[in-house]
Amino acid sequence: MSDKMSKEDMVKEAVEEAKAKASGTGEAGADPEETQEKADTDPAGEKEGQPETGDDDLEGGDAGEEETDADGASGAEKKKFFGKKNKKDKKDEKIDELTDRLTRQMAEFDNFRKRTEKEKSQMYEIGAKDIIEKILPIVDNFERGLSSMPEEEKSTPFAEGMEKIYKQLMTTLEGIGVKPIEAVGQEFNPDFHNAVMHVEDEELGENIIAEEFQKGYMYRDSVVRHSMVKVAN
């Protein structure tokens, strides 16, 4: 019986000890309102209620410094941009001057060469036309002499020799670019023909050349001598 009571006593004592411990701490059984009041009056709470110096303020200050640095950099760049340019070395300036002078001289020489070639070509053409004009009367005399020769004399050695000289002369003129202007049967063109007579002929059309009195010749693309013609209608 004593053992049984001792066990009950032990259980009671354990329960009492547990209750005492629970009431003695004051934390588990504390009133929530009292705990809140303590927290409000705690100096740590006052510290927590004060405005904190956050990272945002520090970052804002750093940002301001960065903006200042950026303004300073841009100002330096502007000063460099609007400032005086670095002067070139005297050697570089001399090289640029000589290069410019050489370029101008080469351009002037090229213009002189082209102008000289054009003048030479014009002088050659003028000289050639002058010589051709002086040769054409000889051609006219050959043609008149051969056309007036009687038929029985055309087979003589003299007539054959004159015919060969005339053909050789015409071949030479043709080789240098001289050619006769077509006239008879062609429409009158004042650029190539010189009308000295006019005739009414129903068989021919208007402004058609009926007869040629003197042959005209061209040297390349220019007229050396106009054809003297008779124009119908």
C-alpha positions in Angstrom: 0.0 0.0 0.0 2.9 2.3 0.8 4.4 1.7 -2.6 1.2 2.6 -4.3 0.9 5.9 -2.3 4.4 6.7 -3.0 3.8 6.4 -6.8 0.8 8.7 -6.5 2.7 11.2 -4.5 5.4 11.1 -7.1 2.9 11.8 -9.9 1.4 14.7 -8.0 4.8 16.2 -7.2 5.7 16.0 -11.0 2.5 17.7 -11.9 3.0 20.5 -9.3 6.6 21.0 -10.5 5.3 21.3 -14.1 2.7 23.9 -13.1 5.3 25.8 -11.1 7.7 25.9 -13.9 5.0 27.1 -16.3 3.8 29.9 -14.0 7.4 30.9 -13.0 8.7 31.8 -16.5 5.9 34.4 -17.2 6.4 34.1 -20.9 3.9 31.4 -21.8 1.3 32.8 -19.5 1.9 36.5 -20.1 -1.0 38.7 -21.2 -0.7 39.8 -24.9 -1.7 43.4 -24.1 1.0 43.7 -21.5 3.6 42.3 -23.9 2.5 44.9 -26.6 2.8 47.8 -24.1 6.3 46.6 -23.1 7.3 46.5 -26.8 6.0 50.1 -27.3 7.9 51.5 -24.3 11.1 49.6 -25.1 14.1 51.7 -26.1 14.7 49.3 -28.9 11.3 50.0 -30.2 11.9 53.7 -30.1 15.0 53.0 -32.2 13.1 51.0 -34.6 10.4 53.7 -34.9 13.1 56.3 -35.9 13.6 56.9 -39.6 16.3 54.7 -40.9 19.0 55.8 -43.1 18.4 53.3 -45.8 20.4 52.1 -48.8 18.2 54.2 -51.0 19.5 57.4 -49.4 23.0 56.3 -49.8 22.4 55.2 -53.3 20.8 58.6 -54.0 23.9 60.4 -52.7 26.1 58.2 -54.8 23.8 58.9 -57.8 24.2 62.6 -57.3 28.0 62.2 -57.2 27.8 60.1 -60.4 25.7 62.8 -62.1 28.3 65.4 -61.1 31.0 63.2 -62.5 29.1 62.8 -65.7 28.6 66.5 -66.0 32.2 67.1 -65.4 33.2 64.6 -68.1 30.8 66.1 -70.6 32.1 69.6 -69.8 35.6 68.4 -70.5 34.5 66.8 -73.7 32.9 70.1 -74.7 36.0 72.0 -73.9 38.1 69.6 -75.9 35.6 69.8 -78.8 35.4 73.6 -78.9 39.0 74.2 -78.0 41.8 74.9 -80.4 42.8 72.1 -82.7 46.2 70.7 -82.4 48.6 72.4 -84.9 50.0 70.2 -87.6 53.7 69.6 -87.8 55.6 71.9 -90.2 56.7 68.9 -92.2 53.1 67.7 -92.7 52.1 71.2 -93.7 54.9 71.4 -96.2 53.9 68.0 -97.6 50.3 69.0 -98.0 51.4 72.2 -99.7 53.6 70.4 -102.2 51.0 67.7 -102.9 48.4 70.4 -103.6 50.8 72.2 -105.9 51.7 69.0 -107.8 48.0 68.2 -108.2 47.3 71.6 -109.7 50.3 71.4 -112.0 49.2 67.9 -113.3 45.7 69.2 -113.9 47.1 72.2 -115.8 49.4 70.0 -117.9 46.5 67.6 -118.7 44.4 70.6 -119.9 47.3 72.0 -121.9 47.9 68.6 -123.5 44.2 68.2 -124.5 44.1 71.8 -125.8 47.3 71.3 -127.8 46.0 68.1 -129.4 42.8 69.8 -130.4 44.7 72.7 -131.8 47.0 70.4 -133.7 44.0 68.5 -135.1 42.3 71.7 -136.2 45.6 73.0 -137.7 46.1 69.7 -139.6 42.5 69.8 -140.9 42.8 73.4 -142.0 46.1 72.7 -143.7 44.8 69.6 -145.4 41.7 71.4 -146.7 43.9 74.2 -148.0 46.1 71.8 -150.0 43.0 69.9 -151.3 41.4 73.1 -152.5 44.6 73.8 -154.5 44.6 70.3 -156.0 40.9 70.3 -157.0 41.4 72.6 -160.0 44.0 70.1 -161.4 41.4 67.4 -161.1 38.9 69.6 -162.9 41.4 70.1 -165.8 42.0 66.4 -166.0 38.3 65.7 -166.2 37.7 68.4 -168.8 40.6 67.2 -170.9 39.6 63.6 -170.9 35.9 64.4 -171.6 36.8 66.6 -174.6 39.2 64.1 -176.1 37.9 62.5 -179.4 37.0 58.9 -179.3 39.7 57.9 -181.8 42.4 59.4 -179.6 41.4 57.8 -176.4 43.2 54.6 -177.4 46.5 56.4 -177.9 49.4 56.0 -175.4 49.1 59.7 -174.4 45.4 59.4 -173.6 45.9 56.2 -171.7 48.7 57.7 -169.7 46.6 60.7 -168.8 43.7 58.4 -167.7 46.1 56.4 -165.4 47.4 59.6 -163.8 43.9 60.8 -163.2 42.8 57.6 -161.6 45.9 57.5 -159.4 45.2 61.1 -158.3 41.6 60.3 -157.4 42.7 57.1 -155.5 45.2 59.1 -153.5 42.6 61.8 -152.6 40.1 59.1 -151.6 42.7 57.5 -149.4 43.1 60.6 -147.3 39.4 61.1 -146.9 38.4 63.2 -149.9 35.2 62.2 -151.7 33.0 63.9 -154.3 29.5 65.2 -153.3 26.6 63.5 -155.1 24.6 66.1 -157.0 22.7 65.1 -160.2 19.3 63.5 -159.3 19.6 64.5 -155.6 17.5 67.0 -153.7 19.0 70.4 -153.4 20.8 70.9 -150.1 22.4 74.3 -149.4 24.9 72.7 -147.1 26.5 70.8 -150.0 25.2 72.5 -153.2 25.5 75.9 -154.7 22.6 76.7 -157.1 23.7 78.9 -160.0 20.8 78.2 -162.4 17.1 77.3 -162.3 15.1 75.4 -164.8 11.5 74.3 -165.2 11.3 70.6 -166.0 8.1 68.6 -165.5 10.0 65.3 -165.6 11.9 66.2 -162.5 10.5 66.8 -159.0 10.7 70.0 -157.0 14.2 71.2 -155.9 15.9 68.3 -157.8 19.3 68.9 -159.3 19.2 68.7 -163.0 22.8 69.3 -163.9 26.2 69.8 -162.3 28.6 72.3 -163.6 31.5 71.8 -161.2 32.0 68.9 -158.8 32.0 69.5 -155.1 34.2 67.6 -152.6 34.2 66.8 -148.9 37.2 66.2 -146.7 36.1 63.8 -143.9 33.0 65.4 -142.5 33.5 69.0 -143.8 32.8 70.5 -147.2 35.9 71.6 -149.1 34.0 72.9 -152.1 30.3 73.1 -152.8 28.9 71.7 -156.0 27.8 74.2 -158.7 24.4 72.9 -159.9 21.3 73.7 -161.9 18.1 73.1 -159.9 14.7 72.2 -161.5 11.4 73.7 -160.5 
